[in-house]
Amino acid sequence: ASYLREMTYRGAKARFGELPPAVVQRIEHELTVINEMGYADYFLMVWDIVRWARKQGIRCTGRGSAADCCVAYCLFLTDVNVIRRNLPFARFLSPGRTPDIDMDFPSERRDEIFRHIIEKYGEDHVGMVCTFFTFWARSAVRDVGKVLDLPSDAVDFLAKRLHHSVGADKIEAAFEHYAELKPHRQLIDRFRLLFDLCGRIAGFPRHIGTHSSGVVISAVPLHTIAPMQPSARGIAPIWTLDKDDAEEVGAIKFDVLSLRALSAVADAEAQIRDFHPSFRYDRLPLNDRETYRMMQAGAAVGAFQFESAAQLALAVTLEPRNFEDLVASVALIRPGPIRGNVVRRFVACRNGWARADWVHPCLVPVLSKTYGCIVFQEQVNAVVAAMTGCSDIEADRFRKSLKRHAKLDTMDEPRRWFIERSLQRYPELAEDRLEGLFDQIEGWSGYGFIEGHAAAFSLTGYKTAYLSMHHPAEHFASMMNHQPMGFYSSNTLAGEARRRGVRILPVDINESCDKCIAEDPQTIRLGFRIVAGMS
């Protein structure tokens, strides 16, 4: 605990310089919670792994709820200034909540991180969290059909026509809903035993798999807690507990995530330094007008998180002029805000075409930065707590219940609860205004971003947009080197580079390398790796 405090304050001075009282108060609060809950070792472990990675020249950046933690910011695990953004620490860590630090590493160097962790802590003490693949309609029909010794062509005929989202206990109903099955309804009676047995094993585990990124490090050998088994990749073994069971036995996972965009960034930075030795990706200005003009024109192809068709269209209407607009943009194109019909309302209020509607003055502090719209996940909790008077924990539980109510088609229950509780607290409000507010909340039965996560992604997105604007040859060459990634093929990226005045030179047996390289700031020489069939 004392070492964590020392490292945190050392990092805080590097981040903030002279520490204002608000920063000290926030750090002390967070350290108290971290130490009381026994997670000081976890923070130091992640900090040590990240420090080692950077010494090896491996770029990494934090995301997710860890972006709400000032201690993580001071330890240089994240790059989101939680003090400036006033992000709630409780969203990351509070009683009943386990900390979850997600770190992005370049995809081509992630295995080095795994090997270092195993080397440092020992193979018996490190394992990948498992995932359980359960029986759905397709897999159940194939496996049960094999047990019943049904003709393989009949089983194959059925399995291929079952949508992957159909549950093993919903097969008969699927014959009424899917066009490819409706002409074959007579098969229901013939295969009733098969469908009945499939329904009985619905949701049962079928086989075990490796979690995409979750690593557990333990002081005691993991096999003394749960069995271990080799992984297909042969680096870290699989611990046969999933993330929820691991949490039940007191283990905490650390997510070692793979992000191809970081591989492309590292590649581009190296190529840019060949022409501009003083260039530093981490020191790019966040107020470059040319970059924002490019994004406003819907021309941000090659920018992480901002190059999808939806984001390009949003940029044209929103016309982002500063970093806060980018953070909102990343968060808006998600199921939560989209289902809540927030996108158009936000654009209208942001551009002055409509007035922000706070519904009640108590929501002004919560929604002022987003013009009266619920854009970030933590705003849902804050709105529910402010309007109904419930605690933060109850508000979070309410938000999480929306997904279940949407699945069961019982959304009227939370709607009625929210409106009744709000009217009890603020009887002067009109019910139709509360209905409109809940319409926004209801959208969050879908997925959405917390503000810290959106800010972390926006930072990478803006910087890659800057590279595509000011260093197009190096940036697009690097993107072509790390396909597949993003939304566009190498051919499209080469076309975008040409549109920006970059010459594209073909693969040449005498001139080309494995990778695409920028021969000069306006010329890309294609590499052998983009030739089909070569590896």
C-alpha positions in Angstrom: 0.0 0.0 0.0 2.8 2.4 0.8 4.6 1.7 -2.5 1.4 2.2 -4.4 1.0 5.6 -2.7 4.6 6.5 -3.5 4.2 5.6 -7.2 0.8 7.3 -7.5 2.1 10.6 -6.1 5.2 10.4 -8.2 3.0 10.0 -11.3 0.6 12.7 -10.1 3.4 15.3 -10.1 4.4 14.3 -13.6 0.7 14.6 -14.7 -0.4 17.7 -12.9 2.8 19.5 -11.7 1.9 21.2 -8.5 -1.0 19.2 -7.0 -4.2 21.2 -6.4 -6.2 20.2 -3.3 -9.0 18.6 -5.5 -6.4 16.2 -7.0 -5.0 15.3 -3.6 -8.5 14.7 -2.2 -9.4 12.5 -5.1 -6.2 10.5 -4.9 -6.6 10.0 -1.1 -10.2 8.8 -1.5 -9.2 6.3 -4.3 -6.2 5.0 -2.4 -8.3 4.5 0.7 -10.9 2.5 -1.2 -8.3 0.5 -3.0 -6.4 -0.4 0.2 -9.5 -1.2 2.2 -10.8 -3.5 -0.5 -7.4 -5.2 -0.8 -6.5 -4.3 -4.4 -3.2 -2.5 -4.0 -1.2 -5.5 -5.2 -3.5 -5.7 -8.3 -2.7 -2.1 -9.3 1.0 -2.6 -8.8 1.0 -5.8 -10.8 -0.7 -4.2 -13.8 1.6 -1.1 -13.4 4.7 -3.4 -13.4 3.5 -5.3 -16.6 2.8 -2.0 -18.4 6.1 -0.5 -17.3 7.9 -3.6 -18.7 6.0 -3.4 -21.9 7.0 0.3 -22.5 10.6 -0.5 -21.8 10.4 -3.0 -24.6 9.0 -0.4 -26.9 5.5 -1.9 -26.8 2.9 0.8 -27.0 -0.1 0.3 -24.8 -3.1 2.3 -23.6 -5.9 1.8 -21.0 -9.6 1.8 -21.7 -12.9 0.8 -20.1 -13.9 1.8 -16.6 -10.3 2.1 -15.5 -10.4 5.5 -17.3 -12.6 6.7 -14.4 -9.7 6.1 -11.9 -7.3 8.9 -11.1 -4.8 6.4 -9.6 -4.7 4.6 -12.9 -4.1 7.9 -14.7 -1.3 8.8 -12.3 0.3 5.4 -12.9 0.1 6.1 -16.6 -2.2 3.1 -17.2 -4.7 5.4 -18.9 -4.5 8.8 -20.6 -7.9 10.3 -19.6 -7.7 13.2 -17.2 -10.4 12.2 -14.7 -10.1 15.4 -12.7 -10.8 17.6 -15.8 -13.7 15.4 -16.9 -15.0 14.9 -13.4 -15.4 11.1 -13.9 -17.0 9.1 -11.0 -14.5 6.7 -9.4 -17.5 4.6 -8.1 -18.1 3.4 -11.7 -14.7 1.7 -11.6 -14.5 0.5 -8.0 -16.9 0.6 -5.1 -18.2 -2.0 -2.5 -19.6 -4.9 -4.4 -17.8 -4.0 -7.6 -14.5 -5.7 -8.8 -11.9 -3.5 -10.5 -11.4 -4.3 -14.2 -8.3 -2.8 -15.9 -8.3 -3.3 -19.7 -5.1 -2.5 -21.5 -4.7 -2.4 -25.3 -1.5 -3.7 -26.8 -0.4 -4.0 -30.5 -1.8 -7.3 -31.8 1.5 -8.5 -33.2 3.3 -8.1 -29.8 0.6 -9.2 -27.4 2.1 -12.7 -27.0 5.3 -11.1 -25.7 3.1 -9.7 -22.8 1.7 -13.2 -22.0 5.2 -14.7 -22.1 6.6 -12.1 -19.8 3.7 -12.6 -17.3 4.3 -16.4 -17.2 8.1 -15.9 -16.9 7.8 -13.5 -14.0 5.0 -15.1 -12.0 5.5 -18.8 -13.0 3.4 -21.1 -15.2 1.5 -22.6 -12.3 0.4 -19.1 -11.1 -0.8 -17.7 -14.5 -3.9 -18.8 -16.5 -6.3 -17.6 -19.1 -9.9 -17.4 -17.9 -12.1 -19.8 -19.8 -15.4 -19.4 -21.5 -18.1 -22.1 -21.8 -19.7 -22.6 -25.1 -23.3 -23.8 -24.6 -25.8 -25.7 -26.7 -27.7 -23.6 -29.2 -30.0 -25.0 -31.9 -27.4 -25.8 -34.6 -24.9 -27.5 -32.3 -27.6 -29.4 -30.4 -29.2 -30.7 -33.6 -25.8 -31.9 -34.8 -24.7 -33.6 -31.6 -28.1 -35.1 -30.5 -28.7 -36.2 -34.1 -25.4 -38.0 -34.1 -26.3 -39.8 -30.8 -29.7 -40.8 -32.2 -27.8 -42.2 -35.3 -30.0 -40.1 -37.6 -29.0 -39.8 -41.3 -26.1 -37.3 -41.5 -27.6 -35.6 -44.6 -30.9 -35.0 -42.7 -29.2 -33.6 -39.7 -27.0 -31.4 -41.9 -30.1 -30.2 -43.8 -31.8 -29.1 -40.6 -28.7 -27.5 -39.0 -27.8 -25.4 -42.0 -31.3 -23.8 -42.0 -31.3 -22.9 -38.3 -30.2 -19.4 -37.6 -27.2 -19.2 -35.2 -29.3 -17.1 -32.7 -32.0 -19.8 -32.3 -32.0 -21.4 -28.9 -31.9 -25.1 -28.6 -35.3 -25.0 -26.9 -36.8 -22.8 -29.6 -36.4 -25.0 -32.6 -40.1 -25.7 -33.3 -40.9 -22.0 -33.0 -38.2 -21.3 -35.6 -40.2 -23.1 -38.2 -42.9 -20.4 -37.9 -40.5 -17.4 -38.0 -37.8 -18.2 -40.6 -38.5 -18.3 -44.3 -36.0 -21.1 -45.0 -37.8 -23.3 -42.5 -41.5 -22.6 -43.2 -41.8 -24.9 -46.2 -40.5 -27.8 -44.1 -43.0 -27.6 -41.2 -44.0 -31.2 -41.8 -40.6 -32.2 -40.4 -41.6 -31.1 -36.9 -43.6 -34.3 -36.2 -40.9 -36.5 -37.8 -38.1 -35.1 -35.7 -40.1 -34.3 -32.5 -37.9 -36.6 -30.3 -34.8 -34.8 -31.7 -36.2 -31.4 -31.0 -37.4 -32.4 -27.5 -34.0 -33.7 -26.5 -32.3 -30.6 -27.9 -34.7 -28.4 -25.8 -33.6 -30.3 -22.6 -29.9 -29.5 -23.1 -30.5 -25.9 -24.1 -27.9 -23.7 -22.4 -25.8 -26.7 -21.1 -22.0 -26.4 -21.6 -20.9 -28.0 -24.9 -17.1 -27.3 -24.8 -14.6 -25.0 -23.2 -12.8 -22.1 -24.8 -10.2 -19.5 -23.9 -11.3 -16.0 -22.9 -10.1 -13.5 -25.5 -8.0 -11.5 -23.1 -8.6 -12.3 -19.4 -5.5 -13.3 -17.5 -5.5 -14.4 -13.8 -2.3 -14.2 -11.7 -2.4 -16.0 -8.3 -0.2 -16.2 -5.3 -1.0 -19.9 -5.0 -0.8 -22.4 -7.9 -4.0 -22.1 -9.8 -4.4 -25.9 -10.2 -5.0 -26.1 -6.4 -8.2 -24.1 -7.0 -9.5 -25.4 -10.3 -8.1 -27.7 -13.0 -5.9 -26.4 -15.7 -5.7 -27.5 -19.3 -3.4 -26.6 -22.3 -4.6 -23.9 -24.7 -4.7 -24.3 -28.4 -2.3 -21.4 -28.8 0.2 -23.0 -26.4 1.2 -19.9 -24.5 -0.8 -19.5 -21.3 -2.8 -22.5 -20.0 -6.6 -22.3 -19.6 -7.9 -22.1 -16.0 -11.3 -23.9 -16.0 -13.2 -21.1 -14.3 -15.0 -18.4 -16.3 -14.8 -14.8 -15.3 -17.8 -14.9 -13.0 -16.6 -18.1 -11.2 -13.1 -16.7 -11.0 -14.5 -13.6 -9.2 -16.4 -15.8 -6.8 -13.2 -17.5 -5.6 -11.5 -14.1 -5.2 -9.5 -13.9 -8.4 -9.3 -10.8 -10.5 -8.6 -10.9 -14.2 -6.5 -8.4 -16.1 -7.5 -7.9 -19.7 -4.6 -8.0 -22.1 -6.4 -6.8 -25.2 -5.2 -6.8 -28.8 -5.7 -3.7 -30.9 -4.4 -3.7 -34.5 -4.7 0.1 -34.6 -1.8 0.3 -32.1 0.3 -1.9 -34.3 -0.4 0.5 -37.2 0.4 3.5 -35.0 3.8 2.0 -34.0 4.6 1.2 -37.6 3.6 4.7 -38.8 5.6 6.4 -36.0 8.7 4.5 -37.0 8.3 5.4 -40.7 7.6 9.1 -39.9 10.7 9.4 -37.8 12.7 8.3 -40.8 11.8 11.8 -42.3 11.1 13.7 -39.1 13.4 12.4 -36.2 11.8 14.6 -33.6 8.2 13.3 -34.3 6.4 12.0 -31.2 3.0 10.4 -31.4 2.3 11.1 -27.7 2.9 14.8 -28.2 0.4 15.5 -31.0 -1.6 18.7 -30.5 -5.3 18.0 -29.8 -6.5 21.3 -31.5 -5.3 20.9 -35.0 -7.7 22.8 -37.3 -6.9 20.9 -40.5 -7.7 17.6 -38.7 -11.0 18.8 -37.6 -11.9 20.2 -41.0 -11.1 16.9 -42.5 -13.4 15.2 -40.1 -16.2 17.7 -40.6 -16.0 16.9 -44.3 -16.7 13.2 -43.6 -13.3 12.3 -44.9 -11.9 10.5 -41.8 -11.2 7.2 -43.6 -8.3 5.6 -41.7 -9.2 7.2 -38.3 -9.8 4.7 -35.6 -13.4 4.7 -34.5 -14.3 7.6 -36.8 -14.2 5.9 -40.2 -17.5 3.9 -40.2 -20.3 5.1 -42.5 -22.3 6.1 -39.5 -19.5 8.1 -37.9 -18.7 9.8 -41.2 -22.3 10.8 -41.7 -22.5 12.1 -38.1 -19.4 14.2 -38.5 -20.9 16.0 -41.5 -24.0 17.1 -39.5 -22.3 17.5 -36.1 -19.2 19.3 -37.4 -16.9 18.4 -34.5 -14.8 21.4 -33.5 -13.0 20.2 -30.4 -12.1 17.0 -28.5 -15.4 17.0 -26.5 -17.3 16.7 -29.7 -15.3 13.7 -30.7 -15.9 12.0 -27.3 -19.7 12.5 -27.8 -19.4 11.2 -31.4 -17.8 7.9 -30.3 -20.5 7.4 -27.6 -23.4 8.4 -29.8 -23.1 5.7 -32.4 -23.9 2.9 -30.0 -27.1 0.9 -29.4 -28.0 2.8 -26.2 -28.1 6.3 -27.6 -29.4 5.2 -31.0 -32.4 3.3 -29.5 -33.1 6.2 -27.2 -33.4 8.5 -30.3 -30.7 10.7 -28.8 -28.4 11.2 -31.9 -30.6 13.7 -33.8 -31.6 15.5 -30.6 -27.9 15.9 -29.5 -26.9 17.2 -33.0 -29.8 19.7 -33.0 -29.0 21.0 -29.5 -25.3 21.1 -30.1 -25.7 23.1 -33.3 -28.2 25.5 -31.8 -31.2 24.3 -33.8 -33.1 23.3 -30.7 -33.1 24.0 -27.0 -31.8 21.5 -24.5 -34.6 20.1 -22.4 -33.4 19.3 -18.8 -36.9 18.1 -17.7 -35.9 19.2 -14.2 -33.2 21.6 -12.8 -31.7 18.7 -10.8 -30.5 17.1 -14.1 -28.6 20.2 -15.3 -25.3 19.1 -13.5 -25.7 15.6 -14.9 -26.6 16.5 -18.6 -25.2 19.9 -19.1 -22.1 18.7 -21.1 -24.4 16.7 -23.4 -27.1 19.3 -24.0 -29.8 17.5 -22.0 -29.2 14.2 -23.7 -28.2 10.9 -22.1 -25.0 10.0 -24.1 -22.9 8.1 -21.5 -23.7 5.1 -19.4 -23.0 6.7 -16.1 -25.5 9.5 -17.0 -28.3 6.8 -16.9 -27.4 6.0 -13.3 -27.2 9.7 -12.3 -30.5 10.6 -13.9 -32.3 7.7 -12.3 -30.8 8.5 -8.9 -31.6 12.2 -9.2 -35.1 11.7 -10.3 -36.2 8.9 -8.0 -34.0 9.5 -5.0 -32.6 6.0 -5.0 -29.0 5.2 -4.2 -26.2 4.9 -6.8 -26.1 1.1 -6.3 -29.9 0.9 -6.8 -29.7 3.1 -9.9 -26.9 0.8 -11.4 -29.0 -2.3 -10.6 -32.0 -0.6 -12.3 -30.0 0.2 -15.4 -28.7 -3.4 -15.7 -32.3 -4.7 -15.3 -33.3 -2.9 -18.5 -31.7 -5.6 -20.7 -33.7 -8.3 -19.0 -36.9 -6.4 -19.2 -36.3 -5.8 -22.9 -35.7 -9.5 -23.5 -38.9 -10.4 -21.6 -40.9 -7.6 -23.2 -41.8 -6.2 -19.7 -40.4 -2.7 -20.1 -43.7 -1.2 -18.8 -42.6 -2.3 -15.3 -39.4 -0.2 -15.0 -41.2 2.7 -16.9 -44.0 2.8 -14.5 -41.6 2.5 -11.5 -39.5 5.4 -12.8 -42.4 7.7 -13.5 -44.2 7.0 -10.2 -41.1 7.5 -8.1 -40.2 10.7 -10.1 -43.7 12.1 -9.6 -43.6 11.4 -5.9 -40.3 13.4 -5.7 -41.3 16.1 -8.2 -45.1 16.2 -8.4 -45.0 19.5 -10.4 -43.6 17.6 -13.5 -45.9 16.6 -16.4 -46.1 12.9 -17.0 -45.5 13.2 -20.7 -42.1 14.8 -20.0 -41.1 11.9 -17.8 -42.2 9.6 -20.5 -39.9 11.3 -23.0 -37.0 11.1 -20.5 -37.6 7.4 -19.9 -37.6 6.8 -23.7 -34.0 7.9 -23.6 -33.3 5.6 -20.6 -35.1 2.7 -22.3 -32.6 2.8 -25.1 -29.9 1.7 -22.6 -31.3 -1.8 -22.6 -28.7 -1.9 -25.4 -25.0 -1.4 -25.2 -23.3 2.0 -24.6 -20.0 3.6 -23.6 -19.0 5.1 -20.3 -17.5 8.6 -20.8 -14.0 7.5 -19.8 -14.0 4.7 -22.3 -15.3 7.0 -25.1 -12.6 9.6 -24.2 -9.9 6.9 -24.4 -11.0 5.7 -27.8 -11.5 9.3 -29.0 -7.9 10.1 -28.1 -6.6 7.3 -30.3 -9.1 8.1 -33.0 -8.2 11.8 -33.2 -4.4 11.0 -33.3 -4.9 8.5 -36.1 -7.0 11.2 -37.9 -4.1 13.6 -37.5 -1.7 11.1 -39.0 -3.9 10.5 -42.0 -4.1 14.3 -42.5 -0.5 15.3 -42.0 1.4 12.0 -42.8 -0.8 10.1 -45.2 1.9 8.1 -46.9 3.3 6.7 -43.6 -0.2 6.2 -42.1 -1.9 4.4 -45.0 1.2 2.3 -45.6 1.0 1.2 -42.0 -2.7 0.5 -42.2 -2.2 -1.7 -45.2 0.5 -3.6 -43.3 -1.9 -4.7 -40.6 -4.9 -5.9 -42.5 -7.6 -6.9 -41.7 -8.5 -3.9 -39.5 -11.1 -1.2 -39.5 -13.7 -1.0 -42.2 -11.7 -0.8 -45.4 -9.6 -3.1 -47.5 -6.0 -2.3 -48.7 -7.4 -1.4 -52.1 -9.7 1.2 -50.6 -7.0 2.6 -48.4 -4.7 2.9 -51.4 -7.4 4.8 -53.2 -7.9 7.1 -50.2 -4.1 7.7 -50.1 -4.2 8.6 -53.8 -7.0 11.1 -53.2 -4.7 12.8 -50.7 -1.9 13.2 -53.3 0.1 10.1 -52.4 1.7 8.1 -55.2 1.2 4.3 -55.0 4.1 2.3 -56.5 3.4 -1.3 -57.4 5.1 -4.4 -55.9 8.6 -4.7 -57.4 10.8 -7.7 -57.0 13.8 -5.4 -56.7 12.4 -2.6 -54.6 9.6 -4.0 -52.4 10.0 -5.3 -48.9 7.6 -7.5 -46.9 5.8 -4.4 -45.7 4.4 -1.4 -47.5 6.7 1.5 -46.8 6.7 5.3 -47.4 9.6 5.9 -49.7 9.1 9.6 -49.1 6.3 11.7 -47.5 4.3 11.5 -50.7 5.0 8.0 -52.0 4.1 4.4 -50.9 5.8 1.4 -52.2 3.6 -1.7 -51.8 5.0 -4.7 -50.0 4.8 -8.4 -50.7 2.5 -9.1 -47.8 -0.5 -7.6 -49.6 -0.1 -10.0 -52.6 -2.8 -12.7 -52.4 -1.4 -16.1 -51.6 1.9 -14.9 -50.1 2.8 -15.1 -46.4 
